Amino acid sequence: MGPVDWLAVGLAALAGAACIHVWYDAVMPLREGQSRVGVLAVVLAMLVVATMMGHNFARVGAERLAEKPWLFWMMPVGFALWFVAPALVIAQGRLAVGWKERALDAAGWVLAFAVMGTVFWGRS
C-alpha cells in the first residue's frame, strides 16, 4: 500500500461538497418545509467519503493507477452507482419522495463522486 495523498483527500472533499451544493441549488430546488443541510455537515460527510477514496487509491498504488488511470473514475462512480444510489432510492422511498427526485438526487451523488475521482487523478 502506498501513502494516502491527504491534500487530495481534503481537496476532493471540498470539490465533492461544492458539486453537490451546486447540484442541489440548480437541479433540485427546495420544496415547502424543506431545509438545507449545513455546509459544515456536508463538507465533513464528504471528508469521510474522500478519506475512503484516498485509502482505496493508496491500496491500489501509484504504479497501477498510472497504468490504468480510468480507475480514478471507475472506482468512485462504481461505488456511487452500486452502493450510494440504491441506498438513497430505498431510504427516500420510505419518505414518500417521488422517483424523479430520487433519480436526480442519485445522479448528483454520482457526479460528485466522479468530481472527487477527478481531483485524485489531477493530484496523481
C-alpha positions in Angstrom: 0.0 0.0 0.0 1.3 3.4 -0.9 0.8 6.6 1.0 -2.5 8.4 1.2 -2.5 11.8 -0.5 -4.0 13.8 2.3 -4.1 17.0 0.3 -6.1 15.2 -2.4 -8.4 13.9 0.3 -9.1 17.5 1.5 -9.4 18.9 -2.0 -11.7 16.1 -3.1 -13.9 16.6 -0.1 -14.3 20.3 -0.8 -14.9 19.7 -4.5 -17.5 17.0 -3.8 -19.3 19.2 -1.3 -19.2 22.1 -3.8 -20.5 19.9 -6.6 -23.4 18.5 -4.5 -24.2 22.0 -3.3 -24.4 23.4 -6.8 -26.4 20.4 -8.0 -29.0 20.8 -5.3 -29.3 24.6 -5.9 -29.5 24.2 -9.7 -31.4 21.0 -10.2 -33.3 20.3 -7.0 -34.8 23.4 -5.5 -36.2 23.2 -2.0 -39.9 22.4 -1.6 -42.2 23.9 1.0 -41.0 22.9 4.5 -37.6 21.6 3.4 -34.3 23.0 4.6 -30.7 22.6 3.5 -28.1 20.6 5.4 -25.4 22.8 6.8 -22.3 23.4 4.7 -20.1 22.1 7.5 -22.1 18.9 7.8 -21.8 18.3 4.0 -18.0 19.0 4.0 -17.5 16.7 7.0 -19.5 13.9 5.3 -17.6 14.3 2.1 -14.4 14.2 4.1 -15.3 10.8 5.3 -16.0 9.7 1.7 -12.8 11.3 0.4 -10.8 9.6 3.1 -12.2 6.2 2.0 -11.3 7.1 -1.6 -7.8 8.2 -0.7 -7.3 4.9 1.2 -8.7 3.0 -1.7 -6.3 4.7 -4.2 -3.4 4.2 -1.9 -4.2 0.4 -1.7 -4.2 0.2 -5.5 -0.9 2.0 -5.7 0.5 4.8 -7.8 2.1 2.4 -10.3 -1.2 0.6 -11.1 -3.1 3.9 -11.2 -0.5 5.2 -13.7 -1.1 2.1 -15.9 -4.9 2.3 -15.5 -5.9 5.9 -15.0 -9.6 5.1 -15.6 -9.6 3.6 -12.1 -9.8 7.2 -10.8 -13.4 7.3 -12.1 -14.4 3.7 -12.3 -13.9 3.1 -8.5 -15.7 6.2 -7.2 -18.5 6.2 -9.8 -19.0 2.4 -9.4 -19.3 2.9 -5.6 -21.8 5.7 -6.1 -23.8 3.7 -8.6 -23.9 0.3 -6.8 -24.0 1.4 -3.2 -24.9 5.1 -2.7 -27.6 5.4 -5.3 -29.6 2.3 -4.3 -29.4 3.3 -0.6 -30.7 6.8 -1.5 -33.6 5.3 -3.6 -34.6 2.9 -0.8 -34.3 5.5 2.0 -36.1 8.2 0.1 -38.9 5.7 -0.8 -39.7 5.4 2.9 -40.1 9.2 2.9 -42.5 9.2 0.0 -40.1 11.0 -2.3 -41.0 10.7 -5.9 -39.0 8.7 -8.5 -37.8 11.8 -10.4 -36.4 13.4 -7.3 -34.8 10.2 -6.2 -33.1 9.8 -9.6 -31.9 13.4 -9.6 -30.6 13.0 -6.1 -28.7 9.8 -7.0 -27.3 11.5 -10.2 -26.0 14.4 -8.1 -24.1 12.0 -5.9 -22.7 10.0 -8.8 -21.5 13.3 -10.3 -20.0 14.4 -7.0 -18.1 11.1 -6.7 -16.8 11.5 -10.3 -15.6 15.0 -9.5 -13.8 13.7 -6.4 -12.1 11.0 -8.6 -11.0 13.7 -10.9 -9.3 15.6 -8.1 -7.4 12.4 -7.1 -6.4 11.9 -10.8 -5.2 15.5 -11.0 -3.0 15.0 -8.0 -1.5 11.8 -9.3 
